[in-house]
Amino acid sequence: KPFYSYKILSLAHTSLELNKFDTVRVLQMVNEYQGATEIATLYLTPTYRRDGNGRLLSRSRFLYMAEFPSRFSDVVMAEMRGVHDAEGHSVFWDSLGRRFLGMEFNKADYLSSLGRYQFIADLMPAFPIYIRLLPDAAQGVIGAPHEDTRPALKLLEREGFRFEGCVDVFDAGPTIHAPREQIRTVAASRRAVVGETVDTLASHTHMIANTRAGDFRLCRGQLELRDDASVCLTRRVADALRIAPGDPVRFVEF
């Protein structure tokens, strides 16, 4: 299916008669992420927003990708929520999208979430939109994340995701991406067989997962790499992952 975004591009305007040169930014509708794997927003109940739980939940997706790469595209992308006011209104949407689609932001966003993208191509401008023609308030939010989204954006940036000029067609939030194999958690993860389990370990904390696609389980715990390339886990971790000595695990330092 198509995946429409606006891409921020620069156009050069030159007048020899006036000896004037100007560079203007435009928004061009593009379909650069068709076929890419999209990671969605995660919501963690406020009570559990502590002790790195959000980071564990976010990075767990990448450990799954590392173990089952054939299930995912070579490119992984994420749309970050754009700027909205306290009532949930998007100044970018009100200045642009609403004028062409004639509907509230939430309805357009809902239709898009159902995989119905054709209305975007049918009704939104096919030609470049000169950014300086938009209201100043709308210009100011292009490519900017919502304040509540900044922690998630920073986490993904640490994983290697980058913003390269594509923004959401509805609220102009940044769209970021990374080659799957270059995502930090994917690239740094390792696979080994469990050699033994013990009651306690004094070692670095790791993210550890079993290798079963249909019963994928992951937790944070202690892991020790042995000289024979096997790993030692605590029994508590082994029980949580439903594994035993002889089973493979995938892990990465937390």
Stockholm file with secondary structure:
# STOCKHOLM 1.0

chainA/1-254         KPFYSYKILSLAHTSLELNKFDTVRVLQMVNEYQGATEIATLYLTPTYRRDGNGRLLSRSRFLYMAEFPSRFSDVVMAEMRGVHDAEGHSVFWDSLGRRFLGMEFNKADYLSSLGRYQFIADLMPAFPIYIRLLPDAAQGVIGAPHEDTRPALKLLEREGFRFEGCVDVFDAGPTIHAPREQIRTVAASRRAVVGETVDTLASHTHMIANTRAGDFRLCRGQLELRDDASVCLTRRVADALRIAPGDPVRFVEF
#=GR chainA/1-254 SS CCCCEEEEEEEEEEETTTTEEEEEEEEEEECTTTTCEECCCCCCCGGGCCTTHHHHHHHHHHHHHHHCGGGSCSEEEEECCBCCCTTSCCHHIIIIIHHHHCSCHHHHHHHHHTTCCHHHHHHSCSSCEEGGGSCHHHHHTTTCBCGGGHHHHHHHHHTTCEEEEEECTTTCCEEEEEEGGGSHHHHHCEEEEEEEEESCCCSCEEEEECCCSTTCCEEEEEEEECTTSCEEEEHHHHHHHTCCTTCEEEEEEC
#=GC SS_cons         CCCCEEEEEEEEEEETTTTEEEEEEEEEEECTTTTCEECCCCCCCGGGCCTTHHHHHHHHHHHHHHHCGGGSCSEEEEECCBCCCTTSCCHHIIIIIHHHHCSCHHHHHHHHHTTCCHHHHHHSCSSCEEGGGSCHHHHHTTTCBCGGGHHHHHHHHHTTCEEEEEECTTTCCEEEEEEGGGSHHHHHCEEEEEEEEESCCCSCEEEEECCCSTTCCEEEEEEEECTTSCEEEEHHHHHHHTCCTTCEEEEEEC
//
